[in-house]
């Protein structure tokens, strides 16, 4: 089977561990059962030569977790990965791998006709969120679009909110990496009540801004819960985000960082077509490349991306 999963950006400023956006950049994997019981993992693209190619590969680990829950042994596999999502940059590469593994495993265990594969997205989301430990990247990776995720007494839950057609994400990706564990390790156990109340209000406003009022994005993406505490691990990212915000651009740290995400209102940005259907996204990118390069001597990769509306996708293998 062939599985495709999108990059994601979590938090979006104040929506810590709850809000996420699926981006039009995808990892792909071909998963084939082998009769000899062996495991073969091939990787090309991002992480090739770095990620493990044995049973500790994250896709394999996710598949094994699903098979073990079902009381079944993991069969022999040939896994071929084409990675495009940067690793360690706050763009959901781990969530993508986990969702890929869970999607493949649930499809294999379902007994579906290989010619008519389909995803039980709610089950994939719940299992993947349990493995990941938090749902903010997993939810948009599974469902696509803009998602709100939370934990209830029944377990992990998520719902989608249709994003405005004017919204255009743009990512500023540095060469440096940062592990999620390191970024989370900088967060305090408690925060001032005033900061918590401020961020809760901004998170609510952010849902309104993304879903239909992108002119409110600059205020809606203000955060006092996590970004300031992570400054020691990514001072350049926070500096660039602040300076872009001073220019009126809604810039935030993407997930655990160090990528900077800019949520551009294509109907209002300077030099951009006023038509939300035909914005000059390339011009937005050129302007931001110039802006980022004026602020740092390091090399940053600036990419305008679409919002991925579909999320995880599974189909019969390509010929």
N, C-alpha and C positions, 0 to 999 in steps of 0.2 A: 504494500500500500504506500501511497505518497501522502505525506502530511506537510502542510504549510502553516506557519504560525507567524503573527506580526510582532514587530517591536512594540514596546509600550513605554509610556511615560506616566509615572505615578506621582501622587501628591498634588502636583500642579500649584504648588505654593501651600495653601492652608489645609488641603484635603489629606492630611497625613494618614497613611495606611487605609484610605477609603476611596479616594477618587483616582481614576486612571483613564488614559486615552490611548487607543490603538493607532499605530502609525504605519504608513505605507512602506515598510521595509521588512523583508521576510526572510526567515530561515526555512529551509526545506529539508525533508528527510525521506528517504526511501527505506522501508522496513520490509524485510523478507524473511519468512521462517525457513530454516534449513533443517534437513533431516538428520544431520550428523551431530547435533547438539553443540556445535562450536559457536563461538561468538566472533564475528568479524566487524570491526568498526572502521570506516573510512571517513575522513574529514577533509573538506576543502574550504577555503575562505577564512573567515575570522576564526582564530584559535587553532588553525591547522598547525601541527607540530608542537602544540602546547597542551591542549586538552587530552585527558587520558583516552586510550583506545582499547580499553578492557572493560570489565564489569563495573568499574567505578565511574564510567561515563554517565553523565547526569540523565540522559534519555534512558539508558539501560536501567539505572537505579529506579527511575520513576516507573518503568514498565514492570520491574521486579516487584515493587511495592504493590501495584495493582494485582498482579498475579498471586502474590502471597495472600492478599486480602481475600481473594477468591479460592484460596486453598489449592492453587495449581502451581506446578513448577514452570519457570520461565523456559520456553523452548530455545533451541539454537536459533541464532539470528544473524542476518547480514544487514548491517545498518550503514547507510551511506548518507552523510550529512553535507549540505551546502549551506554554510553559515554566512550571513550578511550583517547580522546585528552585532555591533561592537561589544566586546566583553569588558566588564568592569567599568562601564561608563554611565550606568543608571538608565539604561534603555531596555531593561527587561530580558536580557539574554538568558538568565537562569529560568525565569518564568516560561519563556518560549520553549526551552528544552524540556522542562517538566510537563508542560501542556502537550508537547509532541509525544512524549513517552506515555502519558496517561491516555491520550486519544488513541494511539496505536494499540495499547494494551486492551482498552475497553472494547474497541472494535474487534480485535482478535477473539476476545472472550465472549462476545455477543453471539457468535455463530452466524453473523450476517453473510448473505451472499456476497462474495468478494466483488462482484460486478455492480453491486448497489450498496456501497458503504454509506453510512450516515453516522453523525455524532449525537450522542445523548449529552448535549452541552451542559445541562444542569449537573449531571453526574460527574462529567469531566471537571467542571469547575470545583465542585466540592472536594473531590479527591486531590486535585492539583493544589488547592489552597491548603489542605492539610499537610501536604508534603512541603510546600513552600513556607508555610508558617504564617503568612499574611496574604490578603487577597487583592491588594491594590493593583499589582501587575497582572496577576492571573485572570482577573475578571475581564479586562479589555482584551487580553490575549485570546480568551475563549469566545467572548460574545462580540468583539469588535466595538467600534464607536467609543462613546463616552460612558463610563460606568460608575456607579456608586456601590460599594461593597461593605458589608458589615457582618458581625457574628451575632447570631441569635441563640436562644436556648436550643434550637433544632440544629445548629451548626452554621456554616458559612452561607451567606446569602448575597445576591447581587441583582441589580436592576440596571437597565440601560436608559439613558436620556439622550434624545436626538440632539446632536450638536448643530449649531447654526451653520448655514451654508457659507457664511462669511468668514468662518474661522479657518486659518491656515497655520499649522504648526511649522516651526523652523527650529532646527537643532544646531547647536554650536558644540562640536565634539572635540575635546582636547586629546592629545596623544597620551597623556597620563591616565592611569587607571586608579580606581578606588573600590575596595571591596565593600559590600553592603554591611558586613560584620564590623568593619572598622568605622564606617559612618554611623552605624547604630550605637557603637560603643561610646560615642561622644555625647549622646543624649542624656540629660539629667533624669533622675527618678521622679522629680516633681518640677512644676513650673508655676510661676505666679498666677493667681486666679485671674487677674486682669488680662494677662497674655492669653490664657485659655479662652476667656470670654471673647476677646478680640478675634482670635483665630476661628472660633466657632461661627461667629457672625460672618467672617469673610468666606468661610467654606460654604455657608448657605448662599451667600451672594454669588459665589463662583458657579454654582449650579445654574443660577439664573443667567449669569453672563455667558456661559458656554452654550446654553440651550436656546438663547434668543436675544441676548442683550450684550453682544461683544464689546460695545462701547464702554462697558463697566469693567472690563478685564483688568485694567491697571490697578484699580482699588481692590477688585475681587481676589487678586493673586497675592496680596500682602499676607505675610506669615510671621508669627512670633513663637511658633511651637518647636521648630526643628532647624531651620536654615542657619540661624545665627550661631547655634551651638556647634555646627559642623564646619564653621569657618576655618579652624586650624588645619583641617584635612584638605581643604580646597580653597585657599584664599583667593586665587586667581578667578575661579568660577564665581565666587560671591562678589568680587570686585566688579567683574564684567557685568554680572546680572544687575548690580546696583547702578552702574553707569548707564546701562541700556534703559533701566527704569527711569532714571533721571531725564532721559530723552523721550519718555512717554511710551516706551515699549514694555509690554507685560512679560518680563523675563523672570524665570524661576529656575531653581535647580531641578533637573529631571531626576525623579526618584531619589536614590542615595547619592547621585552625582558621579563624576564631576561635570557631566554634560549640562549645558544651559539650554533650556527650552524657551522659545519665544512664541507666544500665542498671538499671532498677527490678525487684526481685524482687516481683512482684505478690502472691505468697503470704505475704510477710513484712512489707511496708511498712506503717507505721502508718496506720490509717484506711482500710485497703483490705480488701475482702472476702478471706477466706482461701481462697476457691475460685479456682483458677487460670483457670477457664473464664469467670468473671464478675467480674473485678477492677474496682474503681471507679477507672478511669484518670483520669476527670475530676477526682476529688479529689486524686490525685497531682499533676496539673497545677496545680490551684489552690494547693496547698501550695508547690510549687516557684516559681510566680509570686511569691507573697508572700516567699519566701526570697530569690530573686534581687533583687527590688525593694528589700529591706531592705539589700542589699549594694552597690547601685550606683544612681546617679541617671540612668543611661542607660536607654534603652528596649530591652528584650529581648523577643523573641517566643518564647513557651514553647508547645511543641506535643508532645502525646503522639502517637506513631505506632506503627502495627503493624509487625511484621516482614514484609516482602514475601516470600512463598515461591516466587514464579514467575520473577522476573527479567525479562529482556527478552522482549517479546511482539510478534509480527508477524501481521498479518491483512489481508484485503482491505479496501479503503477503505470507510469508513462513508458511508452515503448522506446 
